[in-house]
Amino acid sequence: MSVETPRRIVLLRHAKADWPQVSDHERPLAERGRQDAPVAGRRLADAGHRFDLALCSTAARTRETWKLAVHELPERPKTVYEERMYEASLGELIALLNEVPDDVHDLLLIGHNPGMHALADALSGQADGDLLARMNRSGFPTAAFAVVTFDGTWKSVEHGVGRLVDFWAPHA
């Protein structure tokens, strides 16, 4: 795959979580989250997204979101559960992207806010139509996803490198 190959990053925020008396890392999805996660998966499938790799936070709510969403996709991608995505800063998320192998063309991240929103905003040097304004107005709600494309290697991912080409939220 050449350096100039277009690449796609889909940033999926976990679905709505419940607040039981457990640690934050172990919080499960709420009923609404269990309903929204497959809807997000269907929306990704309907848009024709296929992934070479999915990186998922190790938190219970992200793992459960992925488990429900992936069943809607035409193909299950290789999935890596990545501890560093839980409570990751923008810089840590960019550093994680810089480690992605260059044979990966389409990448899905399943993570948390404020990281998913911050990453989508930071990478989006350009945007189709009013997508960036819509994303920023919405605050990147649960089960929402943003799609950012860019040319180059994963090591070249930095602020402003991409173009926001889609943003979707289940209740928007």
VENPEHU-V432586 format. One record per backbone hydrogen bond with DSSP energy under -0.5 kcal/mol. NH is the residue of the N-H (numbers start at 1). CO is the residue of the C=O. Records with the same first field share a line. If there is no record, write none. Layout:
NH->CO  CO
This chain:
5->2
7->150
8->105
9->148
10->107
11->9  146
12->10  109
13->11  144
14->111
18->28
22->20
26->23
27->24
30->16
34->30
35->31
36->32
37->33
39->35
40->36
41->37
42->38
43->39
44->40
45->41
46->42
47->43
48->45
49->44
52->106
53->106
54->78
55->108
56->54  80
57->110
58->82
60->25
61->27
63->59
64->60
65->61
66->62
67->63
68->64
69->65
70->66
71->67
72->69
73->70
77->75
78->52
80->54
82->56  80
83->81
85->82
86->83
88->85
93->89
94->90
95->91
96->92
97->93
98->94
99->95  96
100->97
104->101
105->103
107->8  105
108->53
109->10
110->55
111->12  109
116->112
118->114
119->115
120->116
121->117
122->118
123->119
124->120
125->123  162
126->162
128->164
131->128
134->130
135->131
136->132
137->133
138->134
139->135
140->135
143->13  14
144->141
145->168
146->11
147->166
148->9  146
149->163
150->7
152->3  5
156->153
157->154
160->122
161->158
162->123
163->149
164->126
165->147  163
166->147
168->145
172->169
